Amino acid sequence: MSEEIHNLNPSTSSSGPLVPESILTANRWELTRLELTISEGKLPSDIHGHVFLIAPVGTVNSGGLPFPNGQSFFNGDGMIYRLDFDQQGQVTITTRLVKPPDYYADRATRPGTDYEKYQFRNHGITRFSFILGFRNELNTAFLLMPSRKNNKNSEDNENSLDRLLVTYDGGRPYELDTETLEIVTPIGSNQEWKAEINKPIFPFKPILSTAHPAFDVNKGEMFTVNYGRSIFNLLQTLPVLLALEKLPDAIYHLIASIIGFAGANTLRSILRENLRWTQGLTKEVIQIIQKLIGEDIADFVYLIRWDGQGNLERWNLRLPDGSPVRIEQTIHQIGITKDYVILMDTGFIMGVKQVFNNLFPENDEAARILRQLLERPNLPDSHIYIVRRSDLEAGQFPACSEEEVTVLAKKLTIPLSTAHFLVDYENPEGQITLHAAHICAWNVADGVRKYDLSAYPPHDPISDRIYSMEPNEMDISRLGRYVIDGRTGKLVQSKVIHDSPSTWGLALFAYRDRLTSGMPPKRLDNIYWNSFGLWHEIMTNFALELYEDYPYRAIPVEDVLDLAKKGVPSHLIRLHTPSMTIADCYHFPDGHIGTSPQFIPRTSSKEDSTDDSTHGYIICTVFTPHGSEFWIFDGANFGQKPLCKLSHPSLRFGYSLHTAWLPKIGGCQSSYNIPVKPDFHKLIAEQSPEIQQFFDKEVYPNFQRDSQK
């Protein structure tokens, strides 16, 4: 197998190192047991199991990455990569695209097909069709659901297999067959998930969930969320200039389509009349639009519990004053402790609001104007919502009941925005310990666009070699450890640190998630993080102006610009949480970016059995000037270089995201299954005869085996 490989060596520059183009380059090849080359070092003899990695790899239209028009590389089908360490001295890799029903609809509506008029387009990090709805791209993370061990039967324990879900912020999670890497079933039927908007009725509903559900091995319960933002939440970001003559009619038609309101001209008139009297959108005007639509699109957050086999059980979250929990951005991650579930409004935007972010991806001038008007900084603070697990009794089962059940959540706000956080399982005397990586003055959901200008005078256009790349952060990231009283929702203790150069752009994490007993740890005392670094090429003037007045600034703007011009390298760090110190740190070479860390425990024996949280290896992806690689480090001591490096010329995976590790793999053993055709029957029945025929011809045949189960 061969591919035309462009020269990825960066050119010389008077400034710092260039972003490696390998992070923006991905193919969509599905490989089976391809043996990787050990290009440097030696593979540890006690490394074992299977590492799962996921990355967006472009769309059915692009055929891979980079996108020719500079769209965000976070928007794309998920490709699963499984590294197998099951043969001594050898590593193989298997790759498969994730293909839910909307994948086949996307493929069948490409330009040039009979159904081209229904095609999907990229809008920010959301992929959307005006007729068919929203793609569930399943390109972000995994949820490991370890089998519950039965100590009375060691043979059953030996043969039991863990379950693995693949996830995305904008759709239902799906279960994977860990051997074939094919999806098995969505978790929950369409009926059990509420759309962010219900008019128009899309075949593929806009569902907001979390890319990081949580699973409690001790109780065999999975928790996730289903939420939506009110129409006022969606529209209040539109500035007054939206009502001016200079914007094209198509913008109003698009907005009207998104909110399920057919009268684009009436919408324009309402906005203009409102502008004349109030110079902005008001709740009263939104209420008028709601009446015209015939639906009250309200904020909602459902906390969902699932036992792995039956129907989803959910609770509508309310604050103590009776008002609904209101999510302004995204619930990218949730956490569970022994007695509490923790939700957080995290620092980037997903769902329908992303369509507003990039209304016209193929019209640079319109896109530039609208981003300038619509884009707002992420919230500077993190809003945390705490629910007592003991309150979760007799919830609603939406598969068979329309009567909602309410549960109260306590709200706590802490300074600094957050993308990822972890919690200790143990919460002695109701004390919750939360570990957060704070992304400061950084919109990770944005991308460098064709019309972006450099932050450095004379503000030349950004080089086309890094279109699609996420822009630089505009302040240093921080690591926080918080102790919260779950009973009162009050902050008891906090400690926040940052370190230059190692915490610029904190991104993904790893930790030892399984002890020798097979159970998860009760406390997290070592967490591994990768950092992105600072790169002069992606220091955009738009991001600089957006975050120039960031309220929690630690590094002056002028110093950020100077550091980026020189270049700050990517790092892999180990945070010792009890002392809140960086206990180990690896500085990646210039022109390299390390990401997607995953902890692999060493093979243990009775003579060498330890639950030390560093007793293992860290494998991570590394994007070099020459291509994409995997590097393996000693989890207890990074040293001056990795233990070994793995690569192959056919392996081009682009910006990789989250990972998982399983000791063994096998075919899916669960009987849980949501057949595709019955699942979509009610939604498709609301569509035109042509759409019904489209599903019969292009979607359902790909799941014939599924429908026979």
Buried (B, 14 or more C-beta within 10 A) or exposed (E): EEEEEEEBEBEEEEBBBBBBBBBBBBBBBEBEEBEBEBEBBEBBEBBBBBBBBBBBBBBBBBEBBBBEBBBBBBBBBBBBBBBBBEEEEEBBBBBBBBBBBBBBBBBBBBEEEEBEEBBBBBBBBBBBBBBBBBBBBBBBBBBBBBBBBEEEEEEEBEEBBBBBBBBBBBBBBBBBBBBBBBBBBBBBBBBBBBBBBBBBBBBBBBBBBBBBBBBBBEEBBBBBBBBBBBBBBBBBBBBBBBBEEEBBEEBBBBBBBBBBBEBBEBBBEBBBEBBEEEEBBBEEBBEBBBEBBEBEBBBBBBBBBBEBEEBBBBBBBBBEEEEBBBBBBBBBBBBBBBBBBBBBBBBBBBBBBBBBBBBBBEEBEBBBBBBBBBBEBBBBBBBBBBBBBEEBEEBBBBEEEEEEBEBBBBBBEBBBBBBBBBBBBBBEEBBBBBBBBBBBBBBBBBBBBBBBBBBBEEEEEBBEBBBBBBBBBBBBBBBBBBBBBBBEBEBEEBEBEBBEBBBBBBBBBBBBBBBBEBBBBBEBBBBBBBBBBBBBBBBBBBBBEBBEEBEBBBBEBEEBBEBBBEBBBBBBBBBBBEEBEBBBBBBBEBBBBBBBBBBBBBBBEEEEEEBBBBBBBBBBBBBBBBBBBBBBBBBBEBEEEBBBBBBBEBBBBBBBBBBBBBBBBBEBEEEBBBBBBEBBEEBBEEBEEEBBEBBEEBBBEBBEEBBEE
